[in-house]
Amino acid sequence: MSGRGQRLRAPALTFGALAAAALALRLHDPHQRGSWGFCPSALLGVACPGCGGLRAVNDLTHGDVGAAASSNLLLVAGAPFAVALLVLWTVARWRDRPMPRPPERTRRVSVWLLAGAALGFTVLRNTPAGAWLAP
């Protein structure tokens, strides 16, 4: 395998795995109760930040962004950022350059903001005021 082929192996495998997962969710509808098993937190009556994520991906594969947002708004809001990071990673590997890295402080603040958003989303979707965020 060429140098570029080796460098692109990880991004290609990542895109392939994500495409396979999306296809599986497209073909096997997670809207059917128990079709993909049961979430332990949902069984306890708590909607975690990932609850509704499978349904959201299924809805996105059908082009229904509104239904996807209704299932898991955090996933739908974060998906464009995840795709952008995957594209940046792939381009960096293609060009044989290191992945652009923001300064340490920016990375640290980003992690804390993401964790805070996930925690806030979880708390809000489990209260009456945020019932519209529940899956």
HUTAMO-V11287 format. One record per backbone hydrogen bond with DSSP energy under -1.0 kcal/mol. NH is the residue of the N-H (numbers start at 1). CO is the residue of the C=O. If there is no record, write none. Layout:
BEGIN
NH	CO
NH	CO
END
This chain:
BEGIN
6	2
7	3
8	4
12	8
13	9
14	10
15	11
16	12
17	13
18	14
19	15
20	16
21	17
22	18
23	19
24	20
25	21
26	22
27	23
28	24
32	29
35	32
37	34
43	39
45	42
46	41
53	50
56	52
57	53
58	54
59	55
60	56
61	57
63	60
64	59
65	63
68	64
69	65
70	66
71	67
72	68
76	72
77	73
78	74
79	75
82	78
83	79
84	80
85	81
86	82
87	83
88	84
89	85
90	86
91	87
92	88
93	89
94	90
95	91
97	92
107	103
108	104
109	105
110	106
111	107
112	108
113	109
114	110
115	111
116	112
117	113
118	114
119	115
120	116
121	117
122	118
123	119
124	120
125	121
127	124
131	128
133	130
134	131
END
